[in-house]
């Protein structure tokens, strides 16, 4: 009989019958990849192993949809595509995630022999099965939870409007299935944290070390652990052979101590619920806006009001309630993605946005005017002093309707974002979006948000929004209260 290690040969595809060689199972979670829409919520999977902490040749089971091209991806977003359970080795998958700067959490599950056998049997029977996969509900999180239920332990899933990988962690935790957790930070994250912990003078020494490949010894005060971790991070992307040899030499000369490899991160399974409810009073209109976002995710994966300027909202609905008791739909966002990673040492700055929404501008323009809009863009982002500034060119397809009729047109927009963290709990964001098309009622929108956390999962903000139309500009301000649920 082959040993378990024998199955983990490089380049060899695993087979489902290998599940029988493992005696333990863990639930895995990969942090979000801001650059990839399909991975922007993170990812869940199962890891079968024998040691207390999963070993490198552990068997990984995930559920993926078959979307090789753009049309398939759109089908997964709006309708469904085929999906299936598939296998990989943990070492291979971790290497893939590490290249995307994605950290991993592995949750050891309390499965006895009978439950583990039932789980394996379900996966063996599903080897050749195809299931319907979609973006919002029947996704990787749903099917991993479904597999866990086959072990005989009921999970409280299937009730959410939007199912995310973090939901799987919460359901598993609520069912008391988690015994322990192991955190595996990405190499880039470790390198960044080591660098950020240094003084400005030490940071300059580190930058010179890697920029100029100096031959000086460490008497200049450079941090050994930072050098080792940064070298490890740079090696995979270095194409020059001489530079790679230099980086390998640094890695060998300055091995990382065990104390510096231990990192603590907030557990995503214990993060606040993924929903937001807010109310805003607009005294200028004697009206209120009530907003609910049943699928809200903070991409920093740690807390909802960290103000890191990277969020996803799904099925956001905003109702306007006027003084006479009239209720109307002000906005509906099928999905809105705002991700922003400023450029720093060891990081490449970028920003991107994707939005599918309906917006009614009646309260701004004092007449019936609404837009259905599909917007996508990707740009650059930088630190300038203590501010984060980003420039984002956007392409949009707009379907507008008003009293005089309806029209549709493609247009180009430019969006500028200015963001600053004022305190640990307070930040402000200014967003300016300028349209290049003169055929539409809306020319420019300027939005200011000054947000401050007032409790766990609660915030208060001052919001001012100006909308410039063909004949006028209108600014509405108000105080908004927000709570997570």
Protein Blocks (a to p, Z undefined) as FASTA:
>chain_A
ZZfklmmgghiacdfklmmmpcbdcdddddddfkbmklmnopadddddfbfbdcfkbccd
ddddddfbfklmmmmmmmccddddddddfklmmmmmmmnopacddddddddfklmmmmmm
mmmmmmmpccdddfklmcmklmmmmmmmmnopacdehjambdcfklmmmmmmmnopafbd
cddddfklmmmmmmmmpcfklmmmmmmmmmnopabdfknopafklmmmmmmmmmmmpmbf
klmmmmmmmmmmmccdfklmpccdddfklgccdbdddddddfknopacddddfbacdfkl
mamklonopacdehiacddddfkopacdfbdcfbacdddddddehiacdddddddddddf
klmnopacddddddddddddddehjbccdddddddddddddfkbccdddddddddddddd
fblmbccdddddddfbfkbfblbdcdddddddfbehiacdddddddddfkbccddddddd
dddZZ
